Amino acid sequence: MKTRLANPFVIGVFVSAFVFVLAPCAIAQQAKEQGSAPPYAGSGKAASKALPDGGPAPRLPNGHPDFSGIWFVGALGKEDALLVQSAATAGDPALKPFDPKVTPEERPSFQPWAAEKVKQLGRGPARGELSTMTKAQQLTAVNTEIGRLERECVPHGVPGITLIGAMHGMELVETPGVFVQLTELNHDYRVVSIDGRAHSKDPDPKFNGESVVHWEGDTLVIDTTGLDDRTWNDAGAWIHSDQQHVVERFSRPSRNYLIYQVTVEDPKVLTKPWVSAPHKYSLSVSSEPLNEWYCGINPDGDEEVRALKETKKRLEDDISKESSH
């Protein structure tokens, strides 16, 4: 059975300590087991072995690639709850969605007001910044962190359903006329019709927006507008406006690999369109279905919220006492 470790920052600390203690003992054994594969940055461990291509991609009766399957970030066809959380900075390259040395990815270019808001929303106790803040700033950070944890019931939207929601795995189901995406995180889902329809003139905002779809050769292109601006595009508090326009490209170059690339336009928030690197996902090597992960409900998350609320109460009391003097 798969397990889940909720707090990525706690996980990062644990992994760092674990690697520091055990790495010297493990290097020799890993070298024997994995041969002369080059070690990845910041560790003595040889890089994991990626899945083979697995042959050509399966196809639907209409000839288009069939994207159906359970997919995990990176090249291993599985999730490792410890390593996935640290892979974004210095983990095993096989667990990353792309190699920044091969396909670098620019950061979103925010308008000044948006950059400041993202900075404030992205700050929090988990980033270890409380010690440098005044008590009023600490209280703001704690409130933001509580809000972040309690807002996890909000759907991730587009492109968040893939850039955030697929962290623990996503399942795609495709028929000749419908594309369905499900994620383990929050059990988010969307159903997109592949029927040649055009965008409405003024679509009502929805978390997943209004999507129209077309094929460019073997690439499925999903064009989405009308997005509810309560969602974030990524886990780093990338906010967006109601003017956001998202174009996603799904391709399956081989049986075991899926490539996802997205372009985001948002003139209210960004100074220029953002184009992601091609993100790699690999087909699950297990027959195990997606797990349950609703609204961040798990022992770590519950305990974290309780601790934050206790800190919040202490800070409010301290600020109240200081202001009365």
N, C-alpha and C positions, 0 to 999 in steps of 0.2 A: 504494500500500500504506500502511495506517495505521502510525504509529509510536507508541511508548509511552515516556513519561518517568516513571520509577518514583517518584522522591522528590518529594512535593508541596512540601516545604519548600525544596529546592534550586530547584524550578521557580518558587516564589514570589519568591525572590531574583532569579533570572534575569529574570523578567517585569518586576519593579520597575525593575531597571537598564536593561532594554531600552526600556521605555516612557519612562524619564527621558531617555534619549539621543535617541530618535527622535521623541518626541511633537511637539516644536516644528515639525519638518519635515513631519510627516504631517497636521497639523490642516487646513492649507489644502486639500490634495488631497482629504482625506476630506469636507470641507465641500462641495467641488464634486461629488463622487461621490454623497453621501448627502443633499444638500439641507440643509434646516433642522432635521433631526431633533435633539432635545435631546441634549447630551452626557451620559454617565453619570458618576456621582460619582467624583472623583479622577482624571479623565482629560480630555483634550480630544477624545476620539473619540466620534463619534455612535453611538448605540445601534444594534445590529444589527437588521435587519429580520426580524421573526418570520414563520414560515410562515403562510399563510392557513388558514382552517378546513378547506378542502378538500372541503366538502360533508358530507352525513350519514355517520354511521358505518356500515360494512358490518354485516350481520346474518347470523346462522346460520339454517339452515332452521327452527329452533324459534322464531325471532323475536327472540332475545336478541342484544345487540351482540357482534360478533366482535372480540376484543382481539388477534388474531394480528398479528404484525409485529415489526420490530426498532425499539426505542425508545431515545431519548437524553434525558438530563436537559435541561430547558429548552425553548425554543421554536424552535430552529434545525434540528432534525432531523439533527444531526450532532454529532460530538465534536471538540473542539479540545483536544488534550492539555495545551497550555499554559494556555489560558484556563479550562478546566473546573476546574483545580486551584486557581485564585485567585478563582474566581467567588463562593465562599462568603462573602467579606468585601467586596471592592470591585470585582468584575468587571462585565462587561457584563450587564445585567439579563436579557437574552434567554437567557443561559446558566444562570440560576438556576432552581431548582425552584419558587420562589414569590417574590412581592414582599413583603417584610416590612412595607412601608408600607400595603399593601392587605390582606394576610392575615398579620398577625403570628403568630409561633409562639413559645410559651413554652418555656423550657428545662425539662428534666425536674426535678421537685422531689424531690431525693434525701433519704432518711433520713440523719442526720448521719454514721453510720459508712460508709454507701455513698458519700456525697459525698467523704469523706476518701480512700477507696480509689480512686475515680475520679480524684481529683486526683493521687494517687501514680502510678497506672498511666498517666495521660495526660502526665506529665512526662517529659522525655527530652532527649537531646542535640540533637535536631532543633529543639526549641523555643528553643534559645539560652540555656538556663538554667544550664549547667554552671558558668559563671564565678561564679555566686552561691552555689554549693554547696560544702560541705566535700568532701574526697576520698571519704569514706565515702558521702555522698549522691550524688556523681558516679558511684561504682561501682554503686549501686543503680539510678540512672537509666540507665546504660549497659546493665546486665543487663536492665532492663525493655524497652529499645529492641531489644536482640538478641532477646529473647523475642517481642516484637511482630512482628518481621520473620520469625522462624522459625516463628511460629504461623500464618502466612498460609495454610497448607494446611488449617486448620480451617475447615469451612463457615461461612458467615456467619449461618445460621439465620434466624429470623423475628423481627422485620421486617428484620434486617440484609441479607438477600438483595436487598431493594429499596433500603434507605437507604444501604447500602455497596456491595453487589455491582453495582448498576446504574450506578455512576459512569461506567464505560466503555461502557455499553450493555447492554440486556437484550432477549431475544427471548421473546415470548409466543406460545403455540400453543394454540388453543382448539377443541374440538369440542363437540357437544351434551352430552357427559358428562364431559369431562376438561379441566382447565386446567393447562398446563405453563408453567413459568417457567425460563428459562436466562439466566445472566449470563456476560459475558466474563471478569470478574475471578474467577479460580479455576475457571472453568467450573462454578460452582455451579448446581444445578438442584433443582426440586421438581415433583412431579406430584400434583395435587389432584383427587379425584373429586367430581363434581357430581352426587350421587345421593341427597341427602336424608338421609344417615346422621346419627346423633347421636354425641356424644362417648362414649368409653368411661368407665367409672366411675373407673378408675385407670390411665391410659395410661402405657406405658413411655416414659421420656424419649428424645427423638430431636432431632437438630439442627434439623430442620424441624418438630418437634412432631407433634401429631395435629390435622388440620384438618377441619372440617365447613363446608359451603358452602350458602348460599341466595341467592336473588335478591330484591332490594328494588327493584321496577320494573326499570330498566335498569342498576342497580348490583349488581355481584357482591360479595358479602360473605363473607369467609373468616375463620372463627373458629378460633383455634389455641390449644391448651394442650399440656401435656406436653413443654415445651421444655428441652433440655439446657442447663445453666447455664454451659457453657464458652464459649459464644459471647458476642459483644458486640452491642448493638443499633445502635451507630453507631461511626464511626471514632475518636470521642473517648473510648473506653474506657467506654462506658455498659454496665456489668455488669447482670446480672439474676439472679433466683433461679429455683428450680424451680416457683415459684408464679405465674410470669408468664402473663398471659392477653392475647392479641393479637387485635384485630379490625381487619381490613383492608378497605378499600372501593375497588374498581376501577370506574371509569366511563369511557366514551368519548363525550364530547359531540359530537365531529365526527370526520371521517376522520383528520385529522392530529394529533389530540390525545388524550392519555390523562391522567386525573386519579387520583391515588392519595392516600388519606388513611388514617391508622392511629391507633388508640387502644390504649394500653398500660396495663394494670393489673398492679401487682406490689406487694402490701402489705409485703413484706419489704424492698424496696429503695426504693420511692417513698412519699412522704407522701400523694399523690393521683394519680389516673389522669392520664396524659399524652395529649393529643390533638394530632396534628400539624396544621400548615396543609395545605390541599390542594396536593399536589406535582404539578407539570406535567411531562409527558414528551411528546416530539414524535416522529412517525413518521420513520424514516430516509429521507433523500432519496437515498440510494445503494443500489445493489443488492449492495454488499459485505457478506459474512457477518460474524458476530462473529469476532474475532481469537483467538489462543491466548494465554493469560495464566495459567500454572499456578504457584501457590504463590509468587508474587512473583519467579519466576526470570527475570532479565533482567540485563544488564551493570551497570546502576546499583545494583540491589539486591544483587548479589553483592559488588560493590566496597564497598558500605556496610557489609555484615556483616563483611567482612575488616577494615575500618578500625575498626569498633567493637570487634572482638575484640582488636586491637592496643592500643586505648585501655584496654580492660578489663585486659589483662596489665600494662600500665604502672601503672595505678592500684593493682592488687593488690601489685605489687612495692613501690611507694611506701608503701603502708599497712603492709606487712610490715616495711620498714626503719624507719619511724617508731615502730612499736610495740616494736621490739627495743631502742630507745635509752632 
